């Protein structure tokens, strides 16, 4: 099996178009056309992880955090990024990063963090904007079902728990084919009027090219009339963070103990709060100070995240309990999520979990 096949399988699950604009995801190092000898799944890539890949005969490392974030102007091994990339290249090891493509998955890192805390009825805390399009096209009445089926097959009309969603109205269209044309209906230089159906479907960003290809291939007209418009609607299935309810409200101290036990951590940092009990909990694995306002707006009693700065803790304003449970700690299960998905999709292939603890933060 080629490395490319594993990448395609991953991107059916976490399309790269889900990733945030600042991010650097996808294949970062290596040749996707190589046969994959084995894949090592890790949270971060370090020199130790590349050595582990060599020792376990894996020529693909699938990681959560990208090792290359900014452009490298040289690769000479003068820092840990260059050392890692250099070692991977020298040993013909490819590196593929998922990062915010997985963060933005409805059942990604934050959802799993919520599960660990036993949150019920979770939904996305910050649904992604600008990831939906609206497609309108005009087809002869007798071609409506054909075209619609092809659009749905390509992924149009799927949103939330619903698929094959569309809207249509019947009307009359007209066109005048010139002498260069080869019209499917009508003749050159004769104004043609006919009954048409106006079809409307929603198009998730990652399916856009496939949907347009399906439209052009299936639509009977030589020149297909359509409008594809970016819409500002939030995407209910794509976004960062998660929010849900504890089964029963917990007194503040009990809640803090619950967080520590669920994440198996010895220390957490938290803000002051006037709240006596915690019921609604927002979570965002990894750096999440940007989600404080969203957690407040959604009525959360607590936000569990990481990398909060001193001044961030004031932003709880005593009404939102802010908990910093550590970056690595709130993302500790990323490897398992990736492994579970890949072994389900490609069951007869050896995916290996890295045993290197890459957490750069130590506690004393
Ligand atoms: Zn992270």
Boltz pocket constraint, residues with backbone or C-beta under 6 A from the ligand:
constraints:
  - pocket:
      binder: B
      contacts: [[A, 65], [A, 285], [A, 286], [A, 287], [A, 327], [A, 331]]
      max_distance: 6.0
